[in-house]
Amino acid sequence: MLRKLTAIIICAASIFTASAHATKQHVFTQGLSVDYEFLVNEPQVFSNVFFWTIKATCTIVDGAPESLISAKMLKKTGIVNDTTLATNETFTTTLRLGDKLNIVAIAGSQVELINLGTQTLKVSCTTA
């Protein structure tokens, strides 16, 4: 029952958070492991539509040996790699293959990640 409700909420959130430009929208869902491709300079927006905090750990599994990743908090507050961000604050970090990007998203928050590197990154994210 809880899985069906979660799937319905994810579908509804995906429909209502669709954007008119090239930004890719993703919804954090607790207890899942999902692979993403971070194209160069293409914003990826991750949202927590739930009433509880979700923690995500994303591992760089393929791409350039080293890449800059920019994180901007679009709504509310959150934590990216131990750096607390408020709305419209930005954090940039260099990640290498195998490095982890840790994100803590409070209820209703949105964070935008942008690969500022020169190659597409493949990222594997798990949530708890």
DRENDREN-860316 format. One line per 4 residues: their letters; for each residue x, z, y of N, C-alpha, C. Coordinates in steps of 0.02 Angstrom, whole numbers, plus 50000, padded with zeros to 5 digits. Layout:
! DRENDREN-860316
a	X:Z:Y:X:Z:Y:X:Z:Y | ...
***
This chain:
! DRENDREN-860316
mlrk	50041:50000:49940:50000:50000:50000:50044:50000:50063 | 50096:50043:50062:50140:50047:50121:50177:49981:50130 | 50197:49948:50076:50232:49884:50082:50186:49830:50111 | 50122:49830:50091:50075:49782:50118:50065:49794:50193
ltai	50058:49856:50212:50049:49873:50282:50111:49853:50322 | 50170:49866:50295:50232:49846:50329:50236:49771:50336 | 50218:49734:50285:50219:49661:50288:50171:49635:50341 | 50112:49665:50346:50063:49645:50396:50090:49659:50466
iica	50120:49717:50476:50148:49734:50542:50204:49686:50560 | 50247:49669:50512:50302:49622:50526:50275:49554:50545 | 50225:49530:50509:50195:49465:50525:50164:49466:50595 | 50127:49519:50610:50095:49524:50675:50148:49527:50730
asif	50200:49567:50719:50253:49573:50770:50288:49506:50780 | 50298:49469:50726:50331:49404:50732:50289:49356:50772 | 50224:49358:50763:50180:49313:50800:50179:49331:50874 | 50174:49396:50889:50166:49416:50959:50232:49421:50997
tasa	50289:49420:50963:50353:49423:50999:50388:49356:51001 | 50354:49303:50981:50385:49237:50983:50403:49219:51054 | 50459:49187:51061:50485:49170:51127:50483:49095:51137 | 50478:49073:51200:50473:49002:51215:50542:48970:51219
hatk	50595:49009:51219:50662:48979:51222:50698:48990:51156 | 50763:48977:51154:50801:48974:51092:50818:49042:51061 | 50797:49095:51091:50812:49161:51064:50779:49170:50997 | 50817:49193:50948:50789:49207:50882:50766:49280:50882
qhvf	50706:49292:50857:50677:49358:50854:50680:49385:50783 | 50699:49449:50777:50702:49481:50711:50672:49551:50719 | 50638:49574:50668:50609:49641:50669:50647:49684:50618 | 50672:49741:50643:50704:49788:50597:50651:49817:50551
tqgl	50664:49815:50486:50618:49844:50438:50658:49891:50393 | 50634:49952:50389:50671:50003:50352:50678:49986:50278 | 50739:49996:50252:50751:49988:50181:50763:49917:50157 | 50778:49871:50202:50790:49802:50182:50863:49783:50194
svdy	50884:49731:50158:50949:49700:50169:50936:49627:50182 | 50959:49602:50241:50945:49534:50262:51009:49502:50287 | 51019:49438:50270:51076:49400:50295:51055:49357:50354 | 51098:49354:50405:51084:49316:50466:51143:49270:50481
eflv	51129:49217:50518:51182:49175:50546:51179:49184:50621 | 51235:49206:50650:51240:49213:50722:51276:49151:50748 | 51237:49103:50774:51267:49043:50802:51301:49061:50868 | 51350:49021:50887:51388:49033:50948:51342:49030:51009
nepq	51344:49082:51050:51306:49088:51113:51231:49083:51105 | 51205:49097:51046:51132:49097:51035:51108:49169:51030 | 51066:49191:51077:51042:49260:51076:51000:49275:51013 | 51011:49333:50985:50974:49358:50927:50943:49424:50949
vfsn	50877:49428:50952:50844:49489:50975:50817:49527:50914 | 50837:49590:50908:50814:49634:50855:50768:49686:50885 | 50708:49693:50856:50658:49739:50882:50640:49792:50830 | 50627:49852:50854:50599:49905:50812:50527:49915:50835
vffw	50480:49889:50797:50409:49893:50815:50376:49955:50785 | 50414:49997:50751:50386:50055:50718:50390:50117:50763 | 50359:50171:50741:50356:50233:50780:50414:50280:50764 | 50463:50257:50726:50519:50299:50706:50584:50260:50718
tika	50639:50297:50720:50705:50267:50730:50729:50233:50667 | 50759:50174:50676:50788:50137:50620:50862:50127:50632 | 50901:50139:50581:50974:50128:50584:50991:50066:50544 | 51030:50021:50574:51052:49961:50539:51128:49958:50538
tcti	51155:49936:50482:51226:49924:50476:51235:49851:50458 | 51268:49814:50501:51279:49742:50491:51353:49730:50478 | 51368:49696:50424:51437:49681:50405:51451:49607:50416 | 51507:49591:50448:51528:49522:50459:51556:49497:50392
vdga	51522:49448:50361:51543:49425:50295:51576:49356:50295 | 51566:49317:50348:51597:49251:50350:51599:49226:50422 | 51648:49185:50437:51655:49156:50504:51726:49162:50529 | 51733:49164:50594:51799:49168:50625:51833:49234:50606
pesl	51900:49235:50603:51935:49297:50586:51922:49352:50637 | 51904:49332:50698:51892:49381:50752:51841:49351:50801 | 51791:49390:50820:51739:49365:50867:51718:49420:50914 | 51700:49400:50975:51670:49446:51023:51595:49446:51012
isak	51566:49505:51012:51493:49513:51006:51470:49552:51066 | 51419:49526:51100:51389:49560:51157:51323:49590:51135 | 51310:49652:51154:51246:49685:51139:51215:49707:51206 | 51153:49688:51217:51118:49707:51278:51051:49740:51258
mlkk	51038:49798:51285:50976:49833:51270:50921:49804:51314 | 50870:49775:51284:50817:49744:51322:50759:49791:51337 | 50746:49837:51290:50692:49887:51299:50716:49954:51273 | 50697:50005:51309:50711:50075:51290:50786:50088:51284
tgiv	50805:50131:51236:50876:50146:51226:50894:50139:51153 | 50959:50134:51141:50984:50130:51073:51059:50142:51072 | 51088:50138:51014:51159:50149:51006:51189:50090:50968 | 51242:50062:50995:51278:50008:50961:51351:50030:50954
ndtt	51373:50036:50891:51442:50058:50876:51461:50120:50917 | 51420:50171:50913:51431:50236:50945:51429:50235:51021 | 51404:50180:51051:51397:50176:51124:51322:50175:51140 | 51299:50226:51176:51228:50230:51195:51214:50182:51252
latn	51161:50142:51243:51142:50093:51294:51071:50106:51317 | 51060:50103:51383:50994:50106:51412:50971:50035:51427 | 50910:50027:51448:50883:49961:51464:50929:49923:51512 | 50944:49861:51495:50987:49815:51533:51061:49832:51534
etft	51082:49881:51495:51153:49894:51489:51182:49850:51434 | 51245:49830:51443:51279:49785:51397:51342:49816:51369 | 51358:49799:51307:51418:49823:51273:51448:49764:51236 | 51512:49753:51243:51546:49698:51209:51601:49727:51165
ttlr	51606:49701:51104:51657:49725:51057:51686:49667:51018 | 51747:49675:50995:51779:49625:50952:51770:49646:50879 | 51744:49601:50839:51734:49615:50767:51774:49566:50726 | 51800:49590:50671:51838:49549:50624:51799:49544:50558
lgdk	51818:49497:50516:51786:49492:50451:51788:49560:50415 | 51732:49580:50388:51727:49644:50354:51708:49703:50398 | 51714:49695:50465:51695:49749:50510:51620:49760:50510 | 51600:49819:50531:51529:49837:50533:51506:49847:50605
lniv	51445:49825:50617:51411:49836:50681:51354:49883:50666 | 51357:49944:50693:51305:49994:50680:51257:49996:50739 | 51193:49992:50724:51141:49991:50775:51090:50046:50759 | 51074:50087:50808:51021:50136:50802:50968:50116:50853
aiag	50909:50098:50828:50854:50075:50870:50797:50126:50870 | 50783:50155:50928:50727:50202:50931:50662:50163:50931 | 50607:50197:50923:50541:50165:50920:50530:50122:50982 | 50509:50060:50971:50492:50015:51026:50551:49982:51061
sqve	50611:49992:51036:50669:49964:51070:50684:49893:51048 | 50722:49857:51091:50745:49790:51075:50817:49784:51097 | 50858:49754:51055:50928:49741:51072:50943:49667:51060 | 50979:49638:51107:50998:49568:51102:51072:49563:51085
linl	51087:49528:51031:51156:49518:51010:51175:49444:51020 | 51234:49432:51048:51258:49364:51058:51329:49358:51031 | 51339:49307:50990:51406:49291:50964:51443:49252:51018 | 51492:49283:51049:51531:49250:51102:51594:49217:51075
gtqt	51600:49214:51009:51658:49184:50977:51654:49108:50976 | 51696:49078:50935:51700:49005:50931:51669:48976:50868 | 51649:49019:50820:51620:48996:50757:51558:49037:50740 | 51514:49006:50702:51455:49041:50677:51476:49099:50632
lkvs	51443:49156:50639:51456:49214:50597:51400:49223:50548 | 51418:49241:50487:51368:49261:50437:51372:49337:50433 | 51314:49368:50442:51310:49441:50447:51259:49466:50396 | 51276:49518:50361:51230:49549:50313:51211:49618:50340
ctta	51146:49628:50352:51122:49691:50381:51078:49729:50332 | 51089:49795:50329:51046:49839:50290:51018:49892:50337 | 50958:49913:50324:50926:49964:50367:50908:50025:50327 | 50906:50081:50363:50887:50145:50333:50843:50182:50381
***
